Amino acid sequence: MTRTAAPTAADVDDPRELPLGLAGAALAVTAWSTGTILAKWIDLGAMAIGVYRFGTFFVMLLIWMRARQVPITLHMLRGSAWGGLALGLDIVLFFSAVKETSIVNATVIGSLQPILVGIIAWRFFGERIRPVDAAWSAVALAGAFLVVRSGANDDITSWQGDLLARGAMFAWSGYFIASRRAKGVVTPQEFTAGTSFWTAVICLPVGLAVGQDMSLPSAENWAWLLVMIASSGVIGHTLMNWSLQRIPLWVGSTFTLFIPVGSAVLAWIFLGEAVSWIQALAMAAVIGALAMIVRGQTGRAARNGPT
């Protein structure tokens, strides 16, 4: 039996949708970069944020779906279970990691995700990555490393924390893979709703087990949570899950290298955190490399035309 190659820039179901998918992924990672900043203004533990953020997002999506007469079924929850498990584990493992090791180590290890996803996309989805795209991805990866490393202000590390960060990286990769595999099983909207449900379900018992305060947030915390839901949830998760049905998996994963760049810029604007000239150059390298990947993808799609 011959394996059918998964969509690439040259093989997507409708290449005309590729530019929209790339734009959606770009907006998604930009929205995700706000998460670190917003978390600083929410006086809740990580698991409590996970429960109220994803639980509320799930309820909002259900209301939206009911208003559009989209049925809510057990099939939706089954089809999104692996993605929800991966996302829930990512949140649990990453925030556990930053308690044991430095944020720099945890972030740098997490930035390795595009390498893992790229290998899986090639091996199991048949995606073809051109050497020039691989080179630009390497530039973006190096730039993301430099952005994080040059902004380091702590040296608290441990092998246990680094191990947890590696687990989070695998879980985050699993979320992207599950989103891509959900095509034809559930819609992107159903997948986003289902993963939100499962993530809240996972965070609740973990938060209780580690003794976090899971009581209702204050009015101020609810306000910031709603902002986080709008940015990271409505824009971030919804758009990325939609985009991964229209762009190669490895491209969507590589776009996540913009997250530390966006977070550093927002921290400079809203928190007054300094940005060194080395960080500025690294940010420019990441943005430039991602722009070249986008240019290459859209160029190939334009040459191939509709299939």
C-alpha positions as CSV (number, residue, x, y, z in Angstrom):
1,M,0.0,0.0,0.0
2,T,1.4,3.4,-1.0
3,R,1.4,6.2,1.6
4,T,-0.3,9.3,0.4
5,A,1.7,12.5,1.2
6,A,0.0,14.9,3.5
7,P,-0.6,18.4,2.2
8,T,2.4,20.7,1.7
9,A,2.5,24.2,0.1
10,A,2.4,22.5,-3.3
11,D,-0.1,19.8,-2.4
12,V,-2.8,21.5,-0.2
13,D,-6.4,20.6,-1.1
14,D,-6.9,24.2,-2.4
15,P,-3.7,26.2,-2.7
16,R,-5.9,29.4,-2.8
17,E,-6.5,28.8,0.9
18,L,-2.8,28.7,1.8
19,P,-2.3,32.5,2.2
20,L,-5.3,32.6,4.5
21,G,-3.9,29.7,6.5
22,L,-0.5,31.4,6.8
23,A,-2.1,34.7,7.9
24,G,-4.2,32.8,10.5
25,A,-1.2,31.0,11.9
26,A,0.7,34.3,12.1
27,L,-2.2,35.9,14.0
28,A,-2.4,32.9,16.3
29,V,1.2,32.9,17.4
30,T,1.0,36.7,17.9
31,A,-2.0,36.2,20.2
32,W,-0.2,33.3,22.1
33,S,2.7,35.7,22.8
34,T,0.4,37.7,25.1
35,G,-0.1,34.8,27.4
36,T,3.1,35.3,29.5
37,I,2.3,39.0,30.0
38,L,-1.3,38.4,30.9
39,A,-0.4,35.7,33.4
40,K,1.7,38.2,35.3
41,W,-1.5,40.2,36.0
42,I,-3.6,37.3,37.1
43,D,-3.3,36.5,40.7
44,L,-4.0,32.7,40.4
45,G,-2.0,29.5,40.3
46,A,-1.2,28.0,36.9
47,M,-3.7,25.2,37.3
48,A,-6.5,27.5,38.4
49,I,-5.8,29.7,35.4
50,G,-6.0,26.5,33.2
51,V,-9.3,25.5,34.7
52,Y,-11.1,28.9,34.5
53,R,-9.5,29.9,31.2
54,F,-10.3,26.7,29.3
55,G,-13.5,25.9,31.2
56,T,-14.9,29.4,30.4
57,F,-13.7,29.2,26.8
58,F,-15.4,25.8,26.4
59,V,-18.7,27.2,27.7
60,M,-18.4,30.2,25.3
61,L,-17.8,27.9,22.4
62,L,-20.8,25.8,23.3
63,I,-23.0,28.9,23.3
64,W,-21.6,29.9,20.0
65,M,-22.2,26.5,18.5
66,R,-25.7,26.2,19.8
67,A,-26.5,29.6,18.4
68,R,-25.3,28.4,15.0
69,Q,-27.3,25.1,15.5
70,V,-24.1,23.0,15.5
71,P,-24.8,19.9,17.5
72,I,-22.7,19.0,20.5
73,T,-21.9,15.3,20.5
74,L,-19.8,12.7,22.2
75,H,-18.1,12.3,18.8
76,M,-16.7,15.8,19.3
77,L,-15.2,14.9,22.7
78,R,-13.8,11.6,21.4
79,G,-12.4,13.3,18.3
80,S,-10.6,15.9,20.4
81,A,-9.5,13.7,23.3
82,W,-5.9,13.2,22.2
83,G,-5.5,16.9,21.5
84,G,-7.0,17.9,24.9
85,L,-4.8,15.4,26.7
86,A,-1.7,16.8,25.0
87,L,-2.7,20.4,25.7
88,G,-3.6,19.7,29.3
89,L,-0.3,17.9,29.9
90,D,1.6,20.7,28.2
91,I,0.2,23.2,30.7
92,V,0.8,20.9,33.7
93,L,4.3,20.0,32.7
94,F,5.5,23.4,31.6
95,F,4.3,25.3,34.7
96,S,5.7,22.5,36.8
97,A,9.0,22.8,35.0
98,V,9.4,26.6,35.6
99,K,9.1,25.9,39.3
100,E,12.1,23.5,39.1
101,T,14.3,25.1,36.5
102,S,14.8,28.5,34.9
103,I,12.2,30.0,32.7
104,V,15.0,30.4,30.1
105,N,15.7,26.6,30.1
106,A,12.0,25.7,29.9
107,T,11.4,28.2,27.1
108,V,14.5,27.1,25.1
109,I,13.6,23.5,25.4
110,G,10.1,24.2,24.3
111,S,11.4,26.0,21.3
112,L,12.8,22.7,20.0
113,Q,9.2,21.7,19.1
114,P,9.5,22.6,15.4
115,I,12.4,20.1,15.0
116,L,10.3,17.2,16.5
117,V,7.2,18.2,14.6
118,G,9.2,18.6,11.4
119,I,10.5,15.1,11.7
120,I,7.1,13.6,12.4
121,A,5.5,15.7,9.6
122,W,8.1,14.2,7.1
123,R,8.0,10.7,8.4
124,F,4.3,10.1,9.1
125,F,2.5,12.8,7.1
126,G,4.8,12.8,4.0
127,E,5.4,16.5,4.1
128,R,8.3,17.7,2.0
129,I,10.5,20.4,3.4
130,R,12.8,22.1,0.9
131,P,16.5,22.6,2.0
132,V,16.0,26.4,1.7
133,D,13.0,26.2,4.1
134,A,14.9,24.0,6.5
135,A,17.8,26.6,6.4
136,W,15.4,29.5,7.2
137,S,13.8,27.4,10.0
138,A,17.2,26.9,11.5
139,V,17.8,30.7,11.4
140,A,14.5,31.3,13.1
141,L,15.3,28.6,15.7
142,A,18.7,30.1,16.4
143,G,17.1,33.6,16.7
144,A,14.5,32.4,19.1
145,F,17.2,30.8,21.3
146,L,19.2,34.0,21.3
147,V,16.1,36.1,22.2
148,V,15.5,33.9,25.3
149,R,19.1,33.4,26.3
150,S,20.1,37.0,26.1
151,G,17.2,38.0,28.2
152,A,18.0,35.6,31.0
153,N,18.2,37.0,34.5
154,D,18.3,33.8,36.6
155,D,20.4,30.7,36.7
156,I,18.2,28.3,38.7
157,T,18.3,25.0,36.9
158,S,17.8,21.3,37.7
159,W,17.7,18.2,35.7
160,Q,14.2,17.4,37.0
161,G,12.9,20.7,35.8
162,D,14.6,20.3,32.4
163,L,13.0,16.8,32.1
164,L,9.6,18.3,32.8
165,A,10.2,20.9,30.2
166,R,11.1,18.2,27.7
167,G,7.8,16.5,28.5
168,A,6.0,19.7,27.9
169,M,7.7,20.1,24.6
170,F,6.5,16.6,23.5
171,A,3.0,17.4,24.7
172,W,2.9,20.7,22.8
173,S,4.1,18.9,19.7
174,G,1.4,16.3,20.3
175,Y,-1.3,19.0,20.3
176,F,-0.2,20.2,16.9
177,I,-0.1,16.7,15.5
178,A,-3.6,15.9,17.0
179,S,-5.0,19.1,15.4
180,R,-3.7,18.1,12.0
181,R,-4.9,14.5,12.3
182,A,-8.4,15.7,13.3
183,K,-9.1,16.8,9.8
184,G,-12.1,14.9,8.5
185,V,-12.9,13.6,12.0
186,V,-14.1,16.8,13.6
187,T,-14.2,20.4,12.5
188,P,-11.6,22.9,13.7
189,Q,-14.3,24.5,15.8
190,E,-15.3,21.2,17.4
191,F,-11.6,20.3,18.0
192,T,-11.0,23.7,19.8
193,A,-14.1,23.2,21.9
194,G,-13.3,19.6,22.8
195,T,-9.6,20.3,23.7
196,S,-10.7,23.2,25.9
197,F,-13.0,20.8,27.8
198,W,-10.3,18.2,28.3
199,T,-7.7,20.7,29.3
200,A,-9.9,22.1,32.0
201,V,-10.8,18.6,33.2
202,I,-7.0,17.7,33.4
203,C,-6.0,20.9,35.2
204,L,-8.7,20.7,37.9
205,P,-7.6,17.5,39.7
206,V,-3.9,18.4,39.3
207,G,-4.6,21.8,40.9
208,L,-6.4,20.2,43.8
209,A,-3.7,17.6,44.2
210,V,-0.9,20.1,44.5
211,G,-2.9,22.3,46.9
212,Q,-3.6,25.3,44.6
213,D,-6.4,27.6,45.5
214,M,-9.1,26.7,43.0
215,S,-11.8,29.1,44.4
216,L,-13.6,31.6,42.1
217,P,-11.4,34.4,40.8
218,S,-11.9,38.0,41.9
219,A,-13.5,40.5,39.5
220,E,-10.1,41.8,38.5
221,N,-8.8,38.3,37.8
222,W,-11.9,37.5,35.8
223,A,-11.3,40.6,33.7
224,W,-7.8,39.5,32.8
225,L,-8.9,35.9,32.3
226,L,-11.5,37.1,29.7
227,V,-8.7,39.1,27.9
228,M,-6.6,35.9,27.9
229,I,-9.5,33.9,26.6
230,A,-10.1,36.4,23.8
231,S,-6.4,36.5,22.8
232,S,-4.9,33.1,23.4
233,G,-8.2,31.2,23.0
234,V,-10.4,32.9,20.5
235,I,-7.6,34.2,18.3
236,G,-4.8,31.8,19.2
237,H,-6.2,28.3,19.5
238,T,-9.2,28.8,17.2
239,L,-7.1,30.3,14.3
240,M,-4.2,27.9,14.6
241,N,-6.5,24.8,14.6
242,W,-8.3,26.3,11.6
243,S,-4.9,27.1,9.9
244,L,-3.4,23.7,10.4
245,Q,-6.1,22.3,8.0
246,R,-4.7,24.7,5.3
247,I,-1.0,24.8,5.8
248,P,1.8,22.2,6.3
249,L,2.1,21.0,9.8
250,W,5.8,21.9,10.0
251,V,5.1,25.5,8.9
252,G,2.5,26.0,11.7
253,S,5.0,24.6,14.2
254,T,7.8,26.8,13.0
255,F,5.6,29.9,13.4
256,T,5.6,29.2,17.2
257,L,9.2,30.5,17.2
258,F,7.7,34.0,17.0
259,I,6.1,33.6,20.5
260,P,9.2,34.5,22.5
261,V,9.8,37.5,20.1
262,G,6.3,38.7,20.6
263,S,6.4,38.2,24.4
264,A,9.7,40.1,24.6
265,V,8.3,43.0,22.6
266,L,5.1,43.1,24.8
267,A,7.2,42.9,28.0
268,W,9.2,45.9,26.8
269,I,6.1,47.9,26.0
270,F,3.9,47.1,28.9
271,L,6.3,46.0,31.7
272,G,9.2,48.2,30.9
273,E,11.6,45.2,30.5
274,A,14.8,46.1,28.7
275,V,15.6,44.7,25.2
276,S,19.3,44.5,24.4
277,W,20.7,45.1,21.0
278,I,21.5,41.4,20.7
279,Q,17.8,40.6,21.4
280,A,16.7,43.1,18.9
281,L,18.9,41.6,16.2
282,A,17.8,38.1,17.1
283,M,14.1,39.2,16.9
284,A,14.8,40.7,13.4
285,A,16.4,37.4,12.4
286,V,13.3,35.4,13.5
287,I,10.9,37.7,11.8
288,G,13.0,37.8,8.6
289,A,13.4,34.0,8.5
290,L,9.7,33.4,9.0
291,A,8.9,36.0,6.3
292,M,11.1,34.1,3.9
293,I,9.3,30.8,4.7
294,V,6.0,32.5,4.0
295,R,7.3,33.9,0.8
296,G,8.5,30.5,-0.3
297,Q,5.3,28.8,0.6
298,T,3.0,31.3,-1.1
299,G,5.3,31.3,-4.2
300,R,5.1,27.5,-4.6
301,A,1.3,27.5,-4.1
302,A,0.9,30.3,-6.7
303,R,3.0,28.3,-9.2
304,N,1.0,25.1,-8.7
305,G,-2.4,26.7,-8.7
306,P,-5.7,25.0,-7.7
307,T,-5.7,21.2,-7.7
